[in-house]
């Protein structure tokens, strides 16, 4: 089998601690999760779990919609839950673990001819080194929502004024402090530390279903990532 390029958009960690033989030793992560043992249940089992374990509002989320009508995913529809996770400690980066919604199969691809040509001839990737990029904003359609990473509370729309000001890069510290205060933070420094992209409900549900974290709020550390590796 040849070497294939993998590109994966998702919400994940890029600082996972591993030990010998790439075994997970990170206290945030449950090493006995069925995911690490390649024992994730079927898509239909996940659908049943969602109906029993998510509140009525969450049952109408994108994953529920997709699972009720898998053909909605088009020609790239998922056939299993394994494809929702990126974890390749041997060929990729051992410290990277990422998740994407069941309903977003177009967030990843492999063995793509355009990607291959870009990597080899345009970017001139050497030795097929894997890489991960932490993204400053959420992934569409979640790109305009943010949370307080200490609590998971979703911030109101005023946070977008602060986000735009930071992206613009021309504001004075006093202006940034004022905009941060409008979002409920002491100052710009505190806002920079604790404002994080919203983690989609679909990601949180899948992490719970896979029993991935040792604590219920383990998802608070997840951030948008673009992960590129070869295997």
Phi and psi restraints in degrees (value plus and minus 20) as a CYANA .aco file:
   2 UNK   PHI     -99.9   -59.9
   2 UNK   PSI     155.4   195.4
   3 UNK   PHI    -104.6   -64.6
   3 UNK   PSI     106.8   146.8
   4 UNK   PHI    -135.9   -95.9
   4 UNK   PSI     125.5   165.5
   5 UNK   PHI    -106.1   -66.1
   5 UNK   PSI     120.5   160.5
   6 UNK   PHI    -143.6  -103.6
   6 UNK   PSI     110.7   150.7
   7 UNK   PHI    -144.1  -104.1
   7 UNK   PSI     109.3   149.3
   8 UNK   PHI    -158.1  -118.1
   8 UNK   PSI     100.2   140.2
   9 UNK   PHI    -118.2   -78.2
   9 UNK   PSI     115.1   155.1
  10 UNK   PHI    -194.8  -154.8
  10 UNK   PSI    -191.8  -151.8
  11 UNK   PHI    -132.9   -92.9
  11 UNK   PSI     105.6   145.6
  12 UNK   PHI    -181.9  -141.9
  12 UNK   PSI    -183.5  -143.5
  13 UNK   PHI    -137.6   -97.6
  13 UNK   PSI     122.3   162.3
  14 UNK   PHI    -139.2   -99.2
  14 UNK   PSI      -0.2    39.8
  15 UNK   PHI    -154.6  -114.6
  15 UNK   PSI      13.0    53.0
  16 UNK   PHI     -85.8   -45.8
  16 UNK   PSI     112.3   152.3
  17 UNK   PHI    -108.6   -68.6
  17 UNK   PSI     109.1   149.1
  18 UNK   PHI    -148.5  -108.5
  18 UNK   PSI     137.7   177.7
  19 UNK   PHI    -137.0   -97.0
  19 UNK   PSI    -161.4  -121.4
  20 UNK   PHI     -81.8   -41.8
  20 UNK   PSI     122.7   162.7
  21 UNK   PHI      35.1    75.1
  21 UNK   PSI       8.8    48.8
  22 UNK   PHI      42.3    82.3
  22 UNK   PSI       2.4    42.4
  23 UNK   PHI     -89.9   -49.9
  23 UNK   PSI     115.0   155.0
  24 UNK   PHI     -89.2   -49.2
  24 UNK   PSI     105.6   145.6
  25 UNK   PHI    -144.4  -104.4
  25 UNK   PSI       1.4    41.4
  26 UNK   PHI    -102.0   -62.0
  26 UNK   PSI     104.2   144.2
  27 UNK   PHI     -83.6   -43.6
  27 UNK   PSI     -36.4     3.6
  28 UNK   PHI     -99.2   -59.2
  28 UNK   PSI     -40.1    -0.1
  29 UNK   PHI    -134.2   -94.2
  29 UNK   PSI     118.2   158.2
  30 UNK   PHI    -106.2   -66.2
  30 UNK   PSI      87.3   127.3
  31 UNK   PHI     -88.0   -48.0
  31 UNK   PSI     -33.9     6.1
  32 UNK   PHI    -112.2   -72.2
  32 UNK   PSI     -13.4    26.6
  33 UNK   PHI     -74.8   -34.8
  33 UNK   PSI     118.7   158.7
  34 UNK   PHI     -78.6   -38.6
  34 UNK   PSI     -41.0    -1.0
  35 UNK   PHI     -80.8   -40.8
  35 UNK   PSI     -64.9   -24.9
  36 UNK   PHI     -90.9   -50.9
  36 UNK   PSI     -37.1     2.9
  37 UNK   PHI    -122.3   -82.3
  37 UNK   PSI      -9.4    30.6
  38 UNK   PHI      36.1    76.1
  38 UNK   PSI      21.5    61.5
  39 UNK   PHI    -143.7  -103.7
  39 UNK   PSI       8.1    48.1
  40 UNK   PHI     -83.8   -43.8
  40 UNK   PSI     113.5   153.5
  41 UNK   PHI     -83.5   -43.5
  41 UNK   PSI     157.7   197.7
  42 UNK   PHI     -95.8   -55.8
  42 UNK   PSI     148.4   188.4
  43 UNK   PHI     -79.9   -39.9
  43 UNK   PSI     -58.9   -18.9
  44 UNK   PHI     -86.4   -46.4
  44 UNK   PSI     -53.9   -13.9
  45 UNK   PHI     -86.5   -46.5
  45 UNK   PSI     -57.7   -17.7
  46 UNK   PHI     -86.4   -46.4
  46 UNK   PSI     -59.8   -19.8
  47 UNK   PHI     -79.9   -39.9
  47 UNK   PSI     -65.7   -25.7
  48 UNK   PHI     -82.2   -42.2
  48 UNK   PSI     -60.6   -20.6
  49 UNK   PHI     -82.9   -42.9
  49 UNK   PSI     -63.1   -23.1
  50 UNK   PHI     -79.2   -39.2
  50 UNK   PSI     -62.8   -22.8
  51 UNK   PHI     -85.1   -45.1
  51 UNK   PSI     -49.4    -9.4
  52 UNK   PHI    -112.6   -72.6
  52 UNK   PSI     -46.5    -6.5
  53 UNK   PHI    -134.9   -94.9
  53 UNK   PSI     -27.7    12.3
  54 UNK   PHI    -126.8   -86.8
  54 UNK   PSI     130.1   170.1
  55 UNK   PHI     -92.4   -52.4
  55 UNK   PSI     146.5   186.5
  56 UNK   PHI     -73.1   -33.1
  56 UNK   PSI     -58.1   -18.1
  57 UNK   PHI     -85.2   -45.2
  57 UNK   PSI     -60.6   -20.6
  58 UNK   PHI     -92.1   -52.1
  58 UNK   PSI     -42.5    -2.5
  59 UNK   PHI     -86.2   -46.2
  59 UNK   PSI     -38.4     1.6
  60 UNK   PHI    -116.2   -76.2
  60 UNK   PSI      -6.1    33.9
  61 UNK   PHI     -93.0   -53.0
  61 UNK   PSI     157.3   197.3
  62 UNK   PHI     -82.8   -42.8
  62 UNK   PSI     -57.5   -17.5
  63 UNK   PHI     -83.2   -43.2
  63 UNK   PSI     -63.2   -23.2
  64 UNK   PHI     -81.4   -41.4
  64 UNK   PSI     -61.9   -21.9
  65 UNK   PHI     -80.4   -40.4
  65 UNK   PSI     -65.5   -25.5
  66 UNK   PHI     -86.1   -46.1
  66 UNK   PSI     -63.5   -23.5
  67 UNK   PHI     -88.8   -48.8
  67 UNK   PSI     -48.7    -8.7
  68 UNK   PHI     -95.9   -55.9
  68 UNK   PSI     -43.0    -3.0
  69 UNK   PHI    -162.9  -122.9
  69 UNK   PSI      55.6    95.6
  70 UNK   PHI     -76.3   -36.3
  70 UNK   PSI     -45.3    -5.3
  71 UNK   PHI     -86.2   -46.2
  71 UNK   PSI     -34.3     5.7
  72 UNK   PHI     -83.4   -43.4
  72 UNK   PSI     -39.8     0.2
  73 UNK   PHI     -97.9   -57.9
  73 UNK   PSI     -24.9    15.1
  74 UNK   PHI      49.7    89.7
  74 UNK   PSI    -176.7  -136.7
  75 UNK   PHI     -85.5   -45.5
  75 UNK   PSI     -36.4     3.6
  76 UNK   PHI    -121.9   -81.9
  76 UNK   PSI       5.0    45.0
  77 UNK   PHI     -75.9   -35.9
  77 UNK   PSI     128.8   168.8
  78 UNK   PHI     -99.1   -59.1
  78 UNK   PSI     131.2   171.2
  79 UNK   PHI    -134.6   -94.6
  79 UNK   PSI     -31.5     8.5
  80 UNK   PHI    -177.0  -137.0
  80 UNK   PSI     150.5   190.5
  81 UNK   PHI    -103.3   -63.3
  81 UNK   PSI     -39.8     0.2
  82 UNK   PHI     -77.2   -37.2
  82 UNK   PSI     -53.6   -13.6
  83 UNK   PHI     -91.2   -51.2
  83 UNK   PSI     -27.7    12.3
  84 UNK   PHI    -102.4   -62.4
  84 UNK   PSI     -29.2    10.8
  85 UNK   PHI    -139.0   -99.0
  85 UNK   PSI     122.9   162.9
  86 UNK   PHI    -136.5   -96.5
  86 UNK   PSI      93.9   133.9
  87 UNK   PHI    -172.2  -132.2
  87 UNK   PSI      83.6   123.6
  88 UNK   PHI    -157.1  -117.1
  88 UNK   PSI      52.5    92.5
  89 UNK   PHI     -85.4   -45.4
  89 UNK   PSI     -44.6    -4.6
  90 UNK   PHI    -102.0   -62.0
  90 UNK   PSI     -64.7   -24.7
  91 UNK   PHI    -122.4   -82.4
  91 UNK   PSI     -43.5    -3.5
  92 UNK   PHI    -120.7   -80.7
  92 UNK   PSI    -152.1  -112.1
  93 UNK   PHI    -134.9   -94.9
  93 UNK   PSI      98.1   138.1
  94 UNK   PHI     -78.0   -38.0
  94 UNK   PSI     -45.4    -5.4
  95 UNK   PHI    -107.3   -67.3
  95 UNK   PSI     -16.9    23.1
  96 UNK   PHI    -129.8   -89.8
  96 UNK   PSI     107.7   147.7
  97 UNK   PHI    -158.0  -118.0
  97 UNK   PSI     103.0   143.0
  98 UNK   PHI    -153.5  -113.5
  98 UNK   PSI     134.0   174.0
  99 UNK   PHI    -150.8  -110.8
  99 UNK   PSI     125.3   165.3
 100 UNK   PHI    -152.5  -112.5
 100 UNK   PSI     135.2   175.2
 101 UNK   PHI     -81.4   -41.4
 101 UNK   PSI     129.9   169.9
 102 UNK   PHI     -76.9   -36.9
 102 UNK   PSI     -55.0   -15.0
 103 UNK   PHI     -99.8   -59.8
 103 UNK   PSI     -16.4    23.6
 104 UNK   PHI    -143.9  -103.9
 104 UNK   PSI      40.8    80.8
 105 UNK   PHI     -84.8   -44.8
 105 UNK   PSI     -39.8     0.2
 106 UNK   PHI     -98.7   -58.7
 106 UNK   PSI     -18.1    21.9
 107 UNK   PHI    -100.9   -60.9
 107 UNK   PSI     -23.8    16.2
 108 UNK   PHI    -163.8  -123.8
 108 UNK   PSI     136.8   176.8
 109 UNK   PHI    -179.0  -139.0
 109 UNK   PSI     140.2   180.2
 110 UNK   PHI    -163.5  -123.5
 110 UNK   PSI     135.2   175.2
 111 UNK   PHI      36.0    76.0
 111 UNK   PSI      16.7    56.7
 112 UNK   PHI    -107.4   -67.4
 112 UNK   PSI     108.9   148.9
 113 UNK   PHI     -85.1   -45.1
 113 UNK   PSI     -58.2   -18.2
 114 UNK   PHI     -86.3   -46.3
 114 UNK   PSI     -65.4   -25.4
 115 UNK   PHI     -79.0   -39.0
 115 UNK   PSI     -64.0   -24.0
 116 UNK   PHI     -80.7   -40.7
 116 UNK   PSI     -67.1   -27.1
 117 UNK   PHI     -83.2   -43.2
 117 UNK   PSI     -60.8   -20.8
 118 UNK   PHI     -84.4   -44.4
 118 UNK   PSI     -64.9   -24.9
 119 UNK   PHI     -83.9   -43.9
 119 UNK   PSI     -65.8   -25.8
 120 UNK   PHI     -99.2   -59.2
 120 UNK   PSI     -63.2   -23.2
 121 UNK   PHI    -122.5   -82.5
 121 UNK   PSI     -48.1    -8.1
 122 UNK   PHI    -116.2   -76.2
 122 UNK   PSI     -75.2   -35.2
 123 UNK   PHI    -103.0   -63.0
 123 UNK   PSI     -37.2     2.8
 124 UNK   PHI      32.7    72.7
 124 UNK   PSI      31.0    71.0
 125 UNK   PHI     -78.6   -38.6
 125 UNK   PSI     109.2   149.2
 126 UNK   PHI    -121.8   -81.8
 126 UNK   PSI     117.1   157.1
 127 UNK   PHI      37.7    77.7
 127 UNK   PSI      -0.8    39.2
 128 UNK   PHI      31.6    71.6
 128 UNK   PSI      22.2    62.2
 129 UNK   PHI     -88.3   -48.3
 129 UNK   PSI     109.8   149.8
 130 UNK   PHI     -92.0   -52.0
 130 UNK   PSI     140.1   180.1
 131 UNK   PHI    -172.4  -132.4
 131 UNK   PSI     136.8   176.8
 132 UNK   PHI    -155.3  -115.3
 132 UNK   PSI     119.0   159.0
 133 UNK   PHI    -139.2   -99.2
 133 UNK   PSI     104.1   144.1
 134 UNK   PHI     -99.5   -59.5
 134 UNK   PSI     107.5   147.5
 135 UNK   PHI    -114.7   -74.7
 135 UNK   PSI     120.0   160.0
 136 UNK   PHI     -94.2   -54.2
 136 UNK   PSI     -40.1    -0.1
 137 UNK   PHI    -149.1  -109.1
 137 UNK   PSI     146.6   186.6
 138 UNK   PHI     -88.8   -48.8
 138 UNK   PSI     150.3   190.3
 139 UNK   PHI    -114.7   -74.7
 139 UNK   PSI     114.7   154.7
 140 UNK   PHI     -72.6   -32.6
 140 UNK   PSI     113.5   153.5
 141 UNK   PHI    -115.0   -75.0
 141 UNK   PSI       5.7    45.7
 142 UNK   PHI    -129.0   -89.0
 142 UNK   PSI      -4.0    36.0
 143 UNK   PHI     -94.8   -54.8
 143 UNK   PSI     -30.7     9.3
 144 UNK   PHI    -131.0   -91.0
 144 UNK   PSI      -3.5    36.5
 145 UNK   PHI    -141.5  -101.5
 145 UNK   PSI     120.3   160.3
 146 UNK   PHI    -156.7  -116.7
 146 UNK   PSI     138.4   178.4
 147 UNK   PHI    -150.1  -110.1
 147 UNK   PSI     144.2   184.2
 148 UNK   PHI    -106.0   -66.0
 148 UNK   PSI      92.4   132.4
 149 UNK   PHI     -87.9   -47.9
 149 UNK   PSI     -29.4    10.6
 150 UNK   PHI     -98.4   -58.4
 150 UNK   PSI     -51.7   -11.7
 151 UNK   PHI    -142.2  -102.2
 151 UNK   PSI     -41.2    -1.2
 152 UNK   PHI      65.4   105.4
 152 UNK   PSI     -20.1    19.9
 153 UNK   PHI     -86.6   -46.6
 153 UNK   PSI     112.9   152.9
 154 UNK   PHI     -95.2   -55.2
 154 UNK   PSI     110.8   150.8
 155 UNK   PHI    -103.7   -63.7
 155 UNK   PSI     132.3   172.3
 156 UNK   PHI     -95.9   -55.9
 156 UNK   PSI     156.7   196.7
 157 UNK   PHI     -85.3   -45.3
 157 UNK   PSI     -35.6     4.4
 158 UNK   PHI     -83.1   -43.1
 158 UNK   PSI     -41.1    -1.1
 159 UNK   PHI     -82.2   -42.2
 159 UNK   PSI     -44.9    -4.9
 160 UNK   PHI     -86.2   -46.2
 160 UNK   PSI     -48.9    -8.9
 161 UNK   PHI     -84.4   -44.4
 161 UNK   PSI     -59.9   -19.9
 162 UNK   PHI     -88.5   -48.5
 162 UNK   PSI     -64.2   -24.2
 163 UNK   PHI     -79.4   -39.4
 163 UNK   PSI     -66.2   -26.2
 164 UNK   PHI     -84.9   -44.9
 164 UNK   PSI     -58.4   -18.4
 165 UNK   PHI     -85.1   -45.1
 165 UNK   PSI     -61.3   -21.3
 166 UNK   PHI     -85.3   -45.3
 166 UNK   PSI     -62.3   -22.3
 167 UNK   PHI     -85.7   -45.7
 167 UNK   PSI     -55.1   -15.1
 168 UNK   PHI     -86.1   -46.1
 168 UNK   PSI     -59.6   -19.6
 169 UNK   PHI      53.8    93.8
 169 UNK   PSI      -6.7    33.3
 170 UNK   PHI    -137.8   -97.8
 170 UNK   PSI     -14.1    25.9
 171 UNK   PHI    -104.7   -64.7
 171 UNK   PSI     130.0   170.0
 172 UNK   PHI     -97.0   -57.0
 172 UNK   PSI     137.4   177.4
 173 UNK   PHI     -76.5   -36.5
 173 UNK   PSI     -59.5   -19.5
 174 UNK   PHI     -81.6   -41.6
 174 UNK   PSI     -58.6   -18.6
 175 UNK   PHI     -86.3   -46.3
 175 UNK   PSI     -62.8   -22.8
 176 UNK   PHI     -84.7   -44.7
 176 UNK   PSI     -58.9   -18.9
 177 UNK   PHI     -81.3   -41.3
 177 UNK   PSI     -61.5   -21.5
 178 UNK   PHI     -85.4   -45.4
 178 UNK   PSI     -63.1   -23.1
 179 UNK   PHI     -86.7   -46.7
 179 UNK   PSI     -56.8   -16.8
 180 UNK   PHI     -85.5   -45.5
 180 UNK   PSI     -59.8   -19.8
 181 UNK   PHI     -82.2   -42.2
 181 UNK   PSI     -55.8   -15.8
 182 UNK   PHI     -82.5   -42.5
 182 UNK   PSI     -43.3    -3.3
 183 UNK   PHI    -113.6   -73.6
 183 UNK   PSI     -21.1    18.9
 184 UNK   PHI      77.1   117.1
 184 UNK   PSI      -4.9    35.1
 185 UNK   PHI    -128.9   -88.9
 185 UNK   PSI     135.6   175.6
 186 UNK   PHI     -83.4   -43.4
 186 UNK   PSI     -62.5   -22.5
 187 UNK   PHI    -182.0  -142.0
 187 UNK   PSI    -199.2  -159.2
 188 UNK   PHI     -82.4   -42.4
 188 UNK   PSI     -58.3   -18.3
 189 UNK   PHI     -81.5   -41.5
 189 UNK   PSI     -63.6   -23.6
 190 UNK   PHI     -87.9   -47.9
 190 UNK   PSI     -58.4   -18.4
 191 UNK   PHI     -82.4   -42.4
 191 UNK   PSI     -63.6   -23.6
 192 UNK   PHI     -79.5   -39.5
 192 UNK   PSI     -54.4   -14.4
 193 UNK   PHI     -95.7   -55.7
 193 UNK   PSI     -55.4   -15.4
 194 UNK   PHI    -135.2   -95.2
 194 UNK   PSI     -35.2     4.8
 195 UNK   PHI     -97.5   -57.5
 195 UNK   PSI     107.8   147.8
 196 UNK   PHI    -159.3  -119.3
 196 UNK   PSI     134.1   174.1
 197 UNK   PHI     -79.2   -39.2
 197 UNK   PSI     121.6   161.6
 198 UNK   PHI     -76.8   -36.8
 198 UNK   PSI     116.6   156.6
 199 UNK   PHI    -117.7   -77.7
 199 UNK   PSI      95.4   135.4
 200 UNK   PHI     -75.7   -35.7
 200 UNK   PSI     126.0   166.0
 201 UNK   PHI     -75.4   -35.4
 201 UNK   PSI     -56.7   -16.7
 202 UNK   PHI     -81.3   -41.3
 202 UNK   PSI     -56.5   -16.5
 203 UNK   PHI     -89.5   -49.5
 203 UNK   PSI     -64.9   -24.9
 204 UNK   PHI     -82.6   -42.6
 204 UNK   PSI     -62.0   -22.0
 205 UNK   PHI     -83.1   -43.1
 205 UNK   PSI     -63.1   -23.1
 206 UNK   PHI     -86.1   -46.1
 206 UNK   PSI     -57.8   -17.8
 207 UNK   PHI     -84.4   -44.4
 207 UNK   PSI     -59.9   -19.9
 208 UNK   PHI     -85.8   -45.8
 208 UNK   PSI     -64.7   -24.7
 209 UNK   PHI     -80.2   -40.2
 209 UNK   PSI     -59.6   -19.6
 210 UNK   PHI    -102.9   -62.9
 210 UNK   PSI     -19.9    20.1
 211 UNK   PHI      31.2    71.2
 211 UNK   PSI      26.9    66.9
 212 UNK   PHI     -98.5   -58.5
 212 UNK   PSI     -54.7   -14.7
 213 UNK   PHI    -126.7   -86.7
 213 UNK   PSI     133.4   173.4
 214 UNK   PHI    -101.4   -61.4
 214 UNK   PSI     -38.2     1.8
 215 UNK   PHI    -144.3  -104.3
 215 UNK   PSI     130.9   170.9
 216 UNK   PHI     -81.5   -41.5
 216 UNK   PSI     -52.0   -12.0
 217 UNK   PHI    -116.8   -76.8
 217 UNK   PSI       1.6    41.6
 218 UNK   PHI     -79.3   -39.3
 218 UNK   PSI     -45.9    -5.9
 219 UNK   PHI     -84.8   -44.8
 219 UNK   PSI     -36.2     3.8
 220 UNK   PHI     -81.3   -41.3
 220 UNK   PSI     -41.6    -1.6
 221 UNK   PHI    -106.8   -66.8
 221 UNK   PSI     -26.0    14.0
 222 UNK   PHI     -93.5   -53.5
 222 UNK   PSI     118.6   158.6
 223 UNK   PHI    -154.8  -114.8
 223 UNK   PSI     133.9   173.9
 224 UNK   PHI     -83.8   -43.8
 224 UNK   PSI     113.9   153.9
 225 UNK   PHI    -156.6  -116.6
 225 UNK   PSI     128.4   168.4
 226 UNK   PHI    -135.2   -95.2
 226 UNK   PSI      99.2   139.2
 227 UNK   PHI    -137.0   -97.0
 227 UNK   PSI     107.4   147.4
 228 UNK   PHI    -144.7  -104.7
 228 UNK   PSI     104.9   144.9
 229 UNK   PHI    -172.5  -132.5
 229 UNK   PSI     148.0   188.0
 230 UNK   PHI    -143.0  -103.0
 230 UNK   PSI     119.2   159.2
